[in-house]
Amino acid sequence: KTIEKKRFTGDVLRALTVNRTIQSACLKGGDITGANVDLLCTMLVRNCTLLKLSLEGCNLQRDFEEIAKHLAENKSLRYINLRSNFLEFEGAKQLFTHLPRSR
């Protein structure tokens, strides 16, 4: 049960928020900004089976603190790919502040 789509729309993110059986999602190259950030955060909270998530190159710089908070709420996630998002020091700090150390 894997979703892989290089370019995706808000409609795909909306579908991901209601599907609670997805175990792996590759959203590489998607533009997750604005309303799509809210949809991603909703998916992270509602999907309790997501084990693997790739957000490589998704333009996450601005809203990363909100995403990091919701990543921390997802108890099933074991792997996340954040390459090519240019999070820099502040983004890394937000990630380590919000994620539990026991993972």
Jmol script that loads the backbone (N, CA, C; Angstrom):
load data "model"
ATOM      1  N   LYS A   1       0.836  -1.174   0.000  1.00  0.00           N
ATOM      2  CA  LYS A   1       0.000   0.000   0.000  1.00  0.00           C
ATOM      3  C   LYS A   1       0.882   1.239   0.000  1.00  0.00           C
ATOM      4  N   THR A   2       1.358   1.617  -1.159  1.00  0.00           N
ATOM      5  CA  THR A   2       2.267   2.745  -1.309  1.00  0.00           C
ATOM      6  C   THR A   2       1.690   3.743  -2.298  1.00  0.00           C
ATOM      7  N   ILE A   3       1.835   5.015  -1.974  1.00  0.00           N
ATOM      8  CA  ILE A   3       1.436   6.075  -2.894  1.00  0.00           C
ATOM      9  C   ILE A   3       2.705   6.756  -3.374  1.00  0.00           C
ATOM     10  N   GLU A   4       2.869   6.879  -4.665  1.00  0.00           N
ATOM     11  CA  GLU A   4       4.030   7.546  -5.219  1.00  0.00           C
ATOM     12  C   GLU A   4       3.577   8.413  -6.379  1.00  0.00           C
ATOM     13  N   LYS A   5       3.807   9.709  -6.253  1.00  0.00           N
ATOM     14  CA  LYS A   5       3.377  10.649  -7.284  1.00  0.00           C
ATOM     15  C   LYS A   5       4.311  11.843  -7.210  1.00  0.00           C
ATOM     16  N   LYS A   6       5.015  12.142  -8.291  1.00  0.00           N
ATOM     17  CA  LYS A   6       5.971  13.239  -8.250  1.00  0.00           C
ATOM     18  C   LYS A   6       5.274  14.581  -8.099  1.00  0.00           C
ATOM     19  N   ARG A   7       4.271  14.827  -8.866  1.00  0.00           N
ATOM     20  CA  ARG A   7       3.492  16.068  -8.771  1.00  0.00           C
ATOM     21  C   ARG A   7       2.090  15.714  -8.316  1.00  0.00           C
ATOM     22  N   PHE A   8       1.641  16.336  -7.274  1.00  0.00           N
ATOM     23  CA  PHE A   8       0.317  16.014  -6.780  1.00  0.00           C
ATOM     24  C   PHE A   8      -0.425  17.289  -6.428  1.00  0.00           C
ATOM     25  N   THR A   9      -1.720  17.176  -6.272  1.00  0.00           N
ATOM     26  CA  THR A   9      -2.559  18.336  -6.005  1.00  0.00           C
ATOM     27  C   THR A   9      -3.153  18.251  -4.611  1.00  0.00           C
ATOM     28  N   GLY A  10      -3.862  19.304  -4.239  1.00  0.00           N
ATOM     29  CA  GLY A  10      -4.565  19.313  -2.966  1.00  0.00           C
ATOM     30  C   GLY A  10      -5.571  18.181  -2.873  1.00  0.00           C
ATOM     31  N   ASP A  11      -6.126  17.768  -4.026  1.00  0.00           N
ATOM     32  CA  ASP A  11      -7.086  16.657  -4.023  1.00  0.00           C
ATOM     33  C   ASP A  11      -6.439  15.368  -3.532  1.00  0.00           C
ATOM     34  N   VAL A  12      -5.199  15.117  -3.926  1.00  0.00           N
ATOM     35  CA  VAL A  12      -4.501  13.914  -3.481  1.00  0.00           C
ATOM     36  C   VAL A  12      -4.238  14.001  -1.977  1.00  0.00           C
ATOM     37  N   LEU A  13      -3.819  15.162  -1.496  1.00  0.00           N
ATOM     38  CA  LEU A  13      -3.599  15.320  -0.058  1.00  0.00           C
ATOM     39  C   LEU A  13      -4.892  15.143   0.729  1.00  0.00           C
ATOM     40  N   ARG A  14      -5.999  15.645   0.176  1.00  0.00           N
ATOM     41  CA  ARG A  14      -7.295  15.447   0.840  1.00  0.00           C
ATOM     42  C   ARG A  14      -7.626  13.960   0.941  1.00  0.00           C
ATOM     43  N   ALA A  15      -7.351  13.226  -0.117  1.00  0.00           N
ATOM     44  CA  ALA A  15      -7.598  11.784  -0.100  1.00  0.00           C
ATOM     45  C   ALA A  15      -6.728  11.095   0.946  1.00  0.00           C
ATOM     46  N   LEU A  16      -5.512  11.546   1.098  1.00  0.00           N
ATOM     47  CA  LEU A  16      -4.613  10.955   2.089  1.00  0.00           C
ATOM     48  C   LEU A  16      -5.085  11.219   3.517  1.00  0.00           C
ATOM     49  N   THR A  17      -5.795  12.302   3.730  1.00  0.00           N
ATOM     50  CA  THR A  17      -6.255  12.607   5.087  1.00  0.00           C
ATOM     51  C   THR A  17      -7.346  11.656   5.549  1.00  0.00           C
ATOM     52  N   VAL A  18      -8.102  11.075   4.634  1.00  0.00           N
ATOM     53  CA  VAL A  18      -9.183  10.168   5.029  1.00  0.00           C
ATOM     54  C   VAL A  18      -8.782   8.700   4.924  1.00  0.00           C
ATOM     55  N   ASN A  19      -7.709   8.387   4.219  1.00  0.00           N
ATOM     56  CA  ASN A  19      -7.252   7.016   4.088  1.00  0.00           C
ATOM     57  C   ASN A  19      -6.345   6.689   5.262  1.00  0.00           C
ATOM     58  N   ARG A  20      -6.789   5.804   6.124  1.00  0.00           N
ATOM     59  CA  ARG A  20      -6.021   5.471   7.327  1.00  0.00           C
ATOM     60  C   ARG A  20      -5.300   4.132   7.217  1.00  0.00           C
ATOM     61  N   THR A  21      -5.134   3.620   6.011  1.00  0.00           N
ATOM     62  CA  THR A  21      -4.446   2.348   5.840  1.00  0.00           C
ATOM     63  C   THR A  21      -3.108   2.477   5.124  1.00  0.00           C
ATOM     64  N   ILE A  22      -2.767   3.653   4.677  1.00  0.00           N
ATOM     65  CA  ILE A  22      -1.517   3.861   3.939  1.00  0.00           C
ATOM     66  C   ILE A  22      -0.329   3.646   4.867  1.00  0.00           C
ATOM     67  N   GLN A  23       0.651   2.887   4.399  1.00  0.00           N
ATOM     68  CA  GLN A  23       1.846   2.620   5.180  1.00  0.00           C
ATOM     69  C   GLN A  23       3.055   3.394   4.664  1.00  0.00           C
ATOM     70  N   SER A  24       3.044   3.758   3.391  1.00  0.00           N
ATOM     71  CA  SER A  24       4.172   4.449   2.786  1.00  0.00           C
ATOM     72  C   SER A  24       3.651   5.490   1.804  1.00  0.00           C
ATOM     73  N   ALA A  25       4.217   6.695   1.860  1.00  0.00           N
ATOM     74  CA  ALA A  25       3.811   7.750   0.936  1.00  0.00           C
ATOM     75  C   ALA A  25       5.042   8.486   0.434  1.00  0.00           C
ATOM     76  N   CYS A  26       5.196   8.555  -0.873  1.00  0.00           N
ATOM     77  CA  CYS A  26       6.280   9.305  -1.501  1.00  0.00           C
ATOM     78  C   CYS A  26       5.658  10.528  -2.174  1.00  0.00           C
ATOM     79  N   LEU A  27       5.888  11.679  -1.580  1.00  0.00           N
ATOM     80  CA  LEU A  27       5.333  12.931  -2.099  1.00  0.00           C
ATOM     81  C   LEU A  27       6.443  13.805  -2.682  1.00  0.00           C
ATOM     82  N   LYS A  28       7.509  13.176  -3.119  1.00  0.00           N
ATOM     83  CA  LYS A  28       8.701  13.845  -3.634  1.00  0.00           C
ATOM     84  C   LYS A  28       8.361  14.867  -4.715  1.00  0.00           C
ATOM     85  N   GLY A  29       8.893  16.069  -4.553  1.00  0.00           N
ATOM     86  CA  GLY A  29       8.749  17.103  -5.559  1.00  0.00           C
ATOM     87  C   GLY A  29       7.444  17.865  -5.522  1.00  0.00           C
ATOM     88  N   GLY A  30       6.566  17.527  -4.597  1.00  0.00           N
ATOM     89  CA  GLY A  30       5.302  18.248  -4.493  1.00  0.00           C
ATOM     90  C   GLY A  30       5.495  19.598  -3.832  1.00  0.00           C
ATOM     91  N   ASP A  31       4.688  20.540  -4.174  1.00  0.00           N
ATOM     92  CA  ASP A  31       4.782  21.875  -3.588  1.00  0.00           C
ATOM     93  C   ASP A  31       3.840  21.942  -2.386  1.00  0.00           C
ATOM     94  N   ILE A  32       4.382  21.664  -1.210  1.00  0.00           N
ATOM     95  CA  ILE A  32       3.569  21.663   0.001  1.00  0.00           C
ATOM     96  C   ILE A  32       3.717  23.028   0.668  1.00  0.00           C
ATOM     97  N   THR A  33       2.866  23.937   0.229  1.00  0.00           N
ATOM     98  CA  THR A  33       2.823  25.284   0.788  1.00  0.00           C
ATOM     99  C   THR A  33       1.358  25.666   0.975  1.00  0.00           C
ATOM    100  N   GLY A  34       1.126  26.700   1.745  1.00  0.00           N
ATOM    101  CA  GLY A  34      -0.235  27.211   1.923  1.00  0.00           C
ATOM    102  C   GLY A  34      -1.193  26.180   2.474  1.00  0.00           C
ATOM    103  N   ALA A  35      -2.330  26.006   1.794  1.00  0.00           N
ATOM    104  CA  ALA A  35      -3.372  25.073   2.238  1.00  0.00           C
ATOM    105  C   ALA A  35      -2.875  23.632   2.247  1.00  0.00           C
ATOM    106  N   ASN A  36      -1.906  23.307   1.395  1.00  0.00           N
ATOM    107  CA  ASN A  36      -1.381  21.944   1.367  1.00  0.00           C
ATOM    108  C   ASN A  36      -0.634  21.597   2.656  1.00  0.00           C
ATOM    109  N   VAL A  37      -0.080  22.587   3.341  1.00  0.00           N
ATOM    110  CA  VAL A  37       0.560  22.342   4.643  1.00  0.00           C
ATOM    111  C   VAL A  37      -0.497  21.862   5.637  1.00  0.00           C
ATOM    112  N   ASP A  38      -1.644  22.519   5.655  1.00  0.00           N
ATOM    113  CA  ASP A  38      -2.734  22.103   6.550  1.00  0.00           C
ATOM    114  C   ASP A  38      -3.196  20.691   6.240  1.00  0.00           C
ATOM    115  N   LEU A  39      -3.302  20.360   4.970  1.00  0.00           N
ATOM    116  CA  LEU A  39      -3.726  19.018   4.578  1.00  0.00           C
ATOM    117  C   LEU A  39      -2.693  17.972   4.975  1.00  0.00           C
ATOM    118  N   LEU A  40      -1.412  18.286   4.799  1.00  0.00           N
ATOM    119  CA  LEU A  40      -0.355  17.365   5.214  1.00  0.00           C
ATOM    120  C   LEU A  40      -0.405  17.137   6.723  1.00  0.00           C
ATOM    121  N   CYS A  41      -0.576  18.211   7.484  1.00  0.00           N
ATOM    122  CA  CYS A  41      -0.640  18.098   8.946  1.00  0.00           C
ATOM    123  C   CYS A  41      -1.844  17.258   9.375  1.00  0.00           C
ATOM    124  N   THR A  42      -2.963  17.432   8.720  1.00  0.00           N
ATOM    125  CA  THR A  42      -4.151  16.627   9.025  1.00  0.00           C
ATOM    126  C   THR A  42      -3.881  15.154   8.740  1.00  0.00           C
ATOM    127  N   MET A  43      -3.229  14.874   7.618  1.00  0.00           N
ATOM    128  CA  MET A  43      -2.900  13.491   7.287  1.00  0.00           C
ATOM    129  C   MET A  43      -1.993  12.885   8.352  1.00  0.00           C
ATOM    130  N   LEU A  44      -1.008  13.643   8.814  1.00  0.00           N
ATOM    131  CA  LEU A  44      -0.083  13.122   9.812  1.00  0.00           C
ATOM    132  C   LEU A  44      -0.789  12.757  11.114  1.00  0.00           C
ATOM    133  N   VAL A  45      -1.804  13.506  11.466  1.00  0.00           N
ATOM    134  CA  VAL A  45      -2.542  13.237  12.695  1.00  0.00           C
ATOM    135  C   VAL A  45      -3.491  12.057  12.527  1.00  0.00           C
ATOM    136  N   ARG A  46      -4.175  11.994  11.405  1.00  0.00           N
ATOM    137  CA  ARG A  46      -5.214  10.972  11.210  1.00  0.00           C
ATOM    138  C   ARG A  46      -4.677   9.610  10.805  1.00  0.00           C
ATOM    139  N   ASN A  47      -3.567   9.573  10.093  1.00  0.00           N
ATOM    140  CA  ASN A  47      -3.064   8.295   9.599  1.00  0.00           C
ATOM    141  C   ASN A  47      -2.200   7.633  10.668  1.00  0.00           C
ATOM    142  N   CYS A  48      -2.714   6.576  11.271  1.00  0.00           N
ATOM    143  CA  CYS A  48      -1.989   5.903  12.358  1.00  0.00           C
ATOM    144  C   CYS A  48      -1.211   4.690  11.862  1.00  0.00           C
ATOM    145  N   THR A  49      -1.174   4.458  10.555  1.00  0.00           N
ATOM    146  CA  THR A  49      -0.421   3.326  10.019  1.00  0.00           C
ATOM    147  C   THR A  49       0.755   3.763   9.147  1.00  0.00           C
ATOM    148  N   LEU A  50       0.961   5.045   8.981  1.00  0.00           N
ATOM    149  CA  LEU A  50       2.036   5.556   8.133  1.00  0.00           C
ATOM    150  C   LEU A  50       3.386   5.244   8.768  1.00  0.00           C
ATOM    151  N   LEU A  51       4.204   4.451   8.079  1.00  0.00           N
ATOM    152  CA  LEU A  51       5.516   4.065   8.572  1.00  0.00           C
ATOM    153  C   LEU A  51       6.638   4.833   7.876  1.00  0.00           C
ATOM    154  N   LYS A  52       6.418   5.172   6.619  1.00  0.00           N
ATOM    155  CA  LYS A  52       7.469   5.764   5.793  1.00  0.00           C
ATOM    156  C   LYS A  52       6.894   6.934   4.993  1.00  0.00           C
ATOM    157  N   LEU A  53       7.586   8.081   5.039  1.00  0.00           N
ATOM    158  CA  LEU A  53       7.109   9.276   4.347  1.00  0.00           C
ATOM    159  C   LEU A  53       8.274  10.001   3.694  1.00  0.00           C
ATOM    160  N   SER A  54       8.176  10.232   2.394  1.00  0.00           N
ATOM    161  CA  SER A  54       9.188  10.999   1.678  1.00  0.00           C
ATOM    162  C   SER A  54       8.608  12.350   1.289  1.00  0.00           C
ATOM    163  N   LEU A  55       9.227  13.403   1.815  1.00  0.00           N
ATOM    164  CA  LEU A  55       8.851  14.779   1.493  1.00  0.00           C
ATOM    165  C   LEU A  55      10.029  15.491   0.828  1.00  0.00           C
ATOM    166  N   GLU A  56      10.825  14.727   0.087  1.00  0.00           N
ATOM    167  CA  GLU A  56      12.013  15.272  -0.557  1.00  0.00           C
ATOM    168  C   GLU A  56      11.638  16.351  -1.561  1.00  0.00           C
ATOM    169  N   GLY A  57      12.284  17.506  -1.451  1.00  0.00           N
ATOM    170  CA  GLY A  57      12.084  18.592  -2.405  1.00  0.00           C
ATOM    171  C   GLY A  57      10.676  19.150  -2.435  1.00  0.00           C
ATOM    172  N   CYS A  58      10.033  19.254  -1.282  1.00  0.00           N
ATOM    173  CA  CYS A  58       8.637  19.717  -1.221  1.00  0.00           C
ATOM    174  C   CYS A  58       8.491  21.167  -0.772  1.00  0.00           C
ATOM    175  N   ASN A  59       9.596  21.917  -0.751  1.00  0.00           N
ATOM    176  CA  ASN A  59       9.526  23.347  -0.439  1.00  0.00           C
ATOM    177  C   ASN A  59       8.952  23.603   0.965  1.00  0.00           C
ATOM    178  N   LEU A  60       9.516  22.934   1.960  1.00  0.00           N
ATOM    179  CA  LEU A  60       8.980  22.987   3.321  1.00  0.00           C
ATOM    180  C   LEU A  60       9.577  24.080   4.209  1.00  0.00           C
ATOM    181  N   GLN A  61      10.362  24.975   3.701  1.00  0.00           N
ATOM    182  CA  GLN A  61      11.078  25.946   4.524  1.00  0.00           C
ATOM    183  C   GLN A  61      10.196  26.771   5.454  1.00  0.00           C
ATOM    184  N   ARG A  62       9.181  27.404   4.941  1.00  0.00           N
ATOM    185  CA  ARG A  62       8.400  28.385   5.702  1.00  0.00           C
ATOM    186  C   ARG A  62       7.583  27.789   6.839  1.00  0.00           C
ATOM    187  N   ASP A  63       6.861  26.751   6.555  1.00  0.00           N
ATOM    188  CA  ASP A  63       5.894  26.211   7.504  1.00  0.00           C
ATOM    189  C   ASP A  63       6.418  24.988   8.245  1.00  0.00           C
ATOM    190  N   PHE A  64       7.728  24.859   8.340  1.00  0.00           N
ATOM    191  CA  PHE A  64       8.251  23.616   8.875  1.00  0.00           C
ATOM    192  C   PHE A  64       7.976  23.430  10.360  1.00  0.00           C
ATOM    193  N   GLU A  65       7.874  24.491  11.123  1.00  0.00           N
ATOM    194  CA  GLU A  65       7.579  24.319  12.546  1.00  0.00           C
ATOM    195  C   GLU A  65       6.228  23.634  12.744  1.00  0.00           C
ATOM    196  N   GLU A  66       5.230  24.040  11.989  1.00  0.00           N
ATOM    197  CA  GLU A  66       3.901  23.421  12.086  1.00  0.00           C
ATOM    198  C   GLU A  66       3.965  21.949  11.671  1.00  0.00           C
ATOM    199  N   ILE A  67       4.690  21.655  10.608  1.00  0.00           N
ATOM    200  CA  ILE A  67       4.835  20.274  10.154  1.00  0.00           C
ATOM    201  C   ILE A  67       5.558  19.445  11.214  1.00  0.00           C
ATOM    202  N   ALA A  68       6.612  19.986  11.805  1.00  0.00           N
ATOM    203  CA  ALA A  68       7.371  19.267  12.838  1.00  0.00           C
ATOM    204  C   ALA A  68       6.486  18.922  14.035  1.00  0.00           C
ATOM    205  N   LYS A  69       5.619  19.836  14.432  1.00  0.00           N
ATOM    206  CA  LYS A  69       4.694  19.571  15.544  1.00  0.00           C
ATOM    207  C   LYS A  69       3.790  18.386  15.224  1.00  0.00           C
ATOM    208  N   HIS A  70       3.280  18.344  14.004  1.00  0.00           N
ATOM    209  CA  HIS A  70       2.371  17.264  13.611  1.00  0.00           C
ATOM    210  C   HIS A  70       3.113  15.951  13.378  1.00  0.00           C
ATOM    211  N   LEU A  71       4.362  16.022  12.933  1.00  0.00           N
ATOM    212  CA  LEU A  71       5.178  14.814  12.831  1.00  0.00           C
ATOM    213  C   LEU A  71       5.305  14.153  14.197  1.00  0.00           C
ATOM    214  N   ALA A  72       5.463  14.958  15.219  1.00  0.00           N
ATOM    215  CA  ALA A  72       5.603  14.443  16.584  1.00  0.00           C
ATOM    216  C   ALA A  72       4.326  13.742  17.053  1.00  0.00           C
ATOM    217  N   GLU A  73       3.185  14.146  16.537  1.00  0.00           N
ATOM    218  CA  GLU A  73       1.910  13.533  16.923  1.00  0.00           C
ATOM    219  C   GLU A  73       1.699  12.174  16.268  1.00  0.00           C
ATOM    220  N   ASN A  74       2.372  11.921  15.160  1.00  0.00           N
ATOM    221  CA  ASN A  74       2.217  10.647  14.467  1.00  0.00           C
ATOM    222  C   ASN A  74       3.095   9.610  15.159  1.00  0.00           C
ATOM    223  N   LYS A  75       2.473   8.656  15.829  1.00  0.00           N
ATOM    224  CA  LYS A  75       3.200   7.657  16.624  1.00  0.00           C
ATOM    225  C   LYS A  75       3.712   6.478  15.806  1.00  0.00           C
ATOM    226  N   SER A  76       3.224   6.303  14.581  1.00  0.00           N
ATOM    227  CA  SER A  76       3.628   5.141  13.789  1.00  0.00           C
ATOM    228  C   SER A  76       4.801   5.424  12.845  1.00  0.00           C
ATOM    229  N   LEU A  77       5.061   6.666  12.499  1.00  0.00           N
ATOM    230  CA  LEU A  77       6.080   7.031  11.516  1.00  0.00           C
ATOM    231  C   LEU A  77       7.470   6.625  12.003  1.00  0.00           C
ATOM    232  N   ARG A  78       8.195   5.874  11.168  1.00  0.00           N
ATOM    233  CA  ARG A  78       9.539   5.398  11.510  1.00  0.00           C
ATOM    234  C   ARG A  78      10.627   5.969  10.601  1.00  0.00           C
ATOM    235  N   TYR A  79      10.256   6.459   9.433  1.00  0.00           N
ATOM    236  CA  TYR A  79      11.232   6.981   8.471  1.00  0.00           C
ATOM    237  C   TYR A  79      10.638   8.197   7.789  1.00  0.00           C
ATOM    238  N   ILE A  80      11.449   9.242   7.699  1.00  0.00           N
ATOM    239  CA  ILE A  80      11.020  10.423   6.953  1.00  0.00           C
ATOM    240  C   ILE A  80      12.203  10.957   6.153  1.00  0.00           C
ATOM    241  N   ASN A  81      11.962  11.264   4.892  1.00  0.00           N
ATOM    242  CA  ASN A  81      12.978  11.823   4.007  1.00  0.00           C
ATOM    243  C   ASN A  81      12.661  13.306   3.816  1.00  0.00           C
ATOM    244  N   LEU A  82      13.569  14.160   4.282  1.00  0.00           N
ATOM    245  CA  LEU A  82      13.382  15.610   4.175  1.00  0.00           C
ATOM    246  C   LEU A  82      14.459  16.263   3.302  1.00  0.00           C
ATOM    247  N   ARG A  83      15.129  15.473   2.486  1.00  0.00           N
ATOM    248  CA  ARG A  83      16.191  16.016   1.629  1.00  0.00           C
ATOM    249  C   ARG A  83      15.670  17.136   0.733  1.00  0.00           C
ATOM    250  N   SER A  84      16.590  18.027   0.405  1.00  0.00           N
ATOM    251  CA  SER A  84      16.345  19.085  -0.585  1.00  0.00           C
ATOM    252  C   SER A  84      15.207  20.030  -0.213  1.00  0.00           C
ATOM    253  N   ASN A  85      15.048  20.295   1.063  1.00  0.00           N
ATOM    254  CA  ASN A  85      14.054  21.266   1.510  1.00  0.00           C
ATOM    255  C   ASN A  85      14.700  22.528   2.081  1.00  0.00           C
ATOM    256  N   PHE A  86      16.012  22.558   2.169  1.00  0.00           N
ATOM    257  CA  PHE A  86      16.745  23.727   2.637  1.00  0.00           C
ATOM    258  C   PHE A  86      16.233  24.210   3.997  1.00  0.00           C
ATOM    259  N   LEU A  87      16.109  23.269   4.929  1.00  0.00           N
ATOM    260  CA  LEU A  87      15.596  23.584   6.264  1.00  0.00           C
ATOM    261  C   LEU A  87      16.586  24.398   7.082  1.00  0.00           C
ATOM    262  N   GLU A  88      17.862  24.248   6.800  1.00  0.00           N
ATOM    263  CA  GLU A  88      18.925  24.966   7.480  1.00  0.00           C
ATOM    264  C   GLU A  88      18.871  24.752   8.992  1.00  0.00           C
ATOM    265  N   PHE A  89      19.578  25.566   9.748  1.00  0.00           N
ATOM    266  CA  PHE A  89      19.694  25.376  11.190  1.00  0.00           C
ATOM    267  C   PHE A  89      18.345  25.484  11.893  1.00  0.00           C
ATOM    268  N   GLU A  90      17.567  26.484  11.549  1.00  0.00           N
ATOM    269  CA  GLU A  90      16.285  26.701  12.227  1.00  0.00           C
ATOM    270  C   GLU A  90      15.325  25.531  12.015  1.00  0.00           C
ATOM    271  N   GLY A  91      15.266  25.002  10.803  1.00  0.00           N
ATOM    272  CA  GLY A  91      14.404  23.855  10.523  1.00  0.00           C
ATOM    273  C   GLY A  91      14.848  22.615  11.286  1.00  0.00           C
ATOM    274  N   ALA A  92      16.161  22.390  11.326  1.00  0.00           N
ATOM    275  CA  ALA A  92      16.679  21.241  12.082  1.00  0.00           C
ATOM    276  C   ALA A  92      16.382  21.399  13.572  1.00  0.00           C
ATOM    277  N   LYS A  93      16.512  22.591  14.077  1.00  0.00           N
ATOM    278  CA  LYS A  93      16.209  22.867  15.481  1.00  0.00           C
ATOM    279  C   LYS A  93      14.739  22.575  15.791  1.00  0.00           C
ATOM    280  N   GLN A  94      13.840  23.003  14.917  1.00  0.00           N
ATOM    281  CA  GLN A  94      12.411  22.752  15.110  1.00  0.00           C
ATOM    282  C   GLN A  94      12.112  21.255  15.092  1.00  0.00           C
ATOM    283  N   LEU A  95      12.756  20.537  14.173  1.00  0.00           N
ATOM    284  CA  LEU A  95      12.550  19.102  14.080  1.00  0.00           C
ATOM    285  C   LEU A  95      12.983  18.404  15.373  1.00  0.00           C
ATOM    286  N   PHE A  96      14.160  18.709  15.858  1.00  0.00           N
ATOM    287  CA  PHE A  96      14.668  18.060  17.065  1.00  0.00           C
ATOM    288  C   PHE A  96      13.939  18.521  18.321  1.00  0.00           C
ATOM    289  N   THR A  97      13.375  19.706  18.302  1.00  0.00           N
ATOM    290  CA  THR A  97      12.605  20.196  19.441  1.00  0.00           C
ATOM    291  C   THR A  97      11.289  19.433  19.572  1.00  0.00           C
ATOM    292  N   HIS A  98      10.654  19.133  18.464  1.00  0.00           N
ATOM    293  CA  HIS A  98       9.313  18.553  18.499  1.00  0.00           C
ATOM    294  C   HIS A  98       9.268  17.033  18.488  1.00  0.00           C
ATOM    295  N   LEU A  99      10.250  16.401  17.865  1.00  0.00           N
ATOM    296  CA  LEU A  99      10.203  14.934  17.786  1.00  0.00           C
ATOM    297  C   LEU A  99      10.702  14.301  19.082  1.00  0.00           C
ATOM    298  N   PRO A 100      10.044  13.243  19.530  1.00  0.00           N
ATOM    299  CA  PRO A 100      10.489  12.559  20.744  1.00  0.00           C
ATOM    300  C   PRO A 100      11.868  11.920  20.530  1.00  0.00           C
ATOM    301  N   ARG A 101      12.643  11.861  21.550  1.00  0.00           N
ATOM    302  CA  ARG A 101      13.996  11.309  21.460  1.00  0.00           C
ATOM    303  C   ARG A 101      14.003   9.781  21.414  1.00  0.00           C
ATOM    304  N   SER A 102      12.912   9.149  21.732  1.00  0.00           N
ATOM    305  CA  SER A 102      12.874   7.696  21.807  1.00  0.00           C
ATOM    306  C   SER A 102      12.699   7.007  20.461  1.00  0.00           C
ATOM    307  N   ARG A 103      12.515   7.733  19.402  1.00  0.00           N
ATOM    308  CA  ARG A 103      12.292   7.099  18.089  1.00  0.00           C
ATOM    309  C   ARG A 103      13.550   6.615  17.478  1.00  0.00           C
TER     310      ARG A 103
END
end "model"
wireframe off; spacefill off
backbone 0.3
color backbone group
